[in-house]
């Protein structure tokens, strides 16, 4: 198998797919702090519902709803939109 001499390609980078630097979006610190505060508040609210509310199944359902909603909101705040 013959290889081409370097002067055939010319100076610079060899031919091939063009490489682009990968840009990683930076998470703003205020978004991260707000997301953590919301997640902790949701968890504390869910624990408070479990401790105060009478009835096991109703309390468990309410606690899961509060925790799930809080974590969903925290994730929406923490993850920046692309586009």
Secondary structure, 3 states (H helix, E strand, C coil): CCCCCHHHHCCCCCCCCCCCCCCCCCCCHHHHHHHHHHHHHHHHHHHHHHHHCCCHHHHHHHHHHHHHHHHHHHHHHHCCCCC
